[in-house]
Amino acid sequence: MSAAVLLGSLLVGCGSATSTARSSADDAGEVTVSTCGEDVRFPSPAQRMYVAGDGNLLAMVLAVGAQDQVAGASGTTDTAEALSRVYGSDVVDGIPVATRDQPTMENVLAQRPDVMLAGWSYGYTEERRLTPELLSGRGIAPYVLSESCRQEDGARGTMPPWEALSADIEAVGAITGHVDEAAEVDADITRRREALEAAPQAAERPTVFLFDSGTKEIFTSGAFGGPQAIIEAAGAKNATADIDDTWTTVSWERLVRSSPDFIAFVDYDGQTFEQKVEVLRTNPATKDLPAVREERFLNLPIPAWTSSPLNIDAAEALRAELEEHDLVPASGITPEHDLEP
């Protein structure tokens, strides 16, 4: 999710401050799924889904094997390569691209979907009049990404990020009719996560700062975003873990004050990895930070950081880099997929 997309939806709400995706069978051909605290009836298995986001919701669909049920997708420009490495280029290339820009209601309706999978700042927006409520009125069942559910104060995130991811995978499995496959995906993530958590840990966990993008301010992620789960699982601590939000902006002073041992970058169009590093190297306030001075960096594509099954791949990759820089003990864990651009 880019900074520009998020800032356009800061004031958008999405129901209750609690969110689960526990599903239950309804009448034949339907399932009830709880999303952002609201029970929504979905056709199951969905026949024509519109999938928005930063490749993260599409990754869930591909992970459970429901790619043939996608009528159209957006947000694939920055994500196709990463998704192809995990799910195969033949699968990803077969996904129909509805738009290379942010979806509009007209664009969604043109695909004739029965279901839309998206989230606030991941496709849904009041500004473009593309909301779950408006979709429901047009006979399209809307699912809202759990990570994007709003708190009462407008911040996003209502459950720990691994729990949010698990809830979404279960929901996607129920909506697509791939319940068993979804359970297998969730179990694989849990197994790999437990291996990371059982690995030898540093006496003092290194601090990792997630740098999405930035010039005047820095776009990063707080306690409810995917990076929080990734960084913790890798054996480190998130420099912005005290911010009760998902994706948000912080000052350059906040980065300097955290004095990170390691900096992770989100790779997508708009500001390249090289440009971000150059900003850090030329800024008098950051050029002497340990991570910058010693080039302790990791650059991973956006669907690895936003809430998706690729979060576990990101955690393994980050763990490997932390070990490479002697910030955590050797674990013997090898990343299952190489996602670096």
Disulfide bonds with the S-S distance in Angstrom:
Cys36-Cys149 1.90
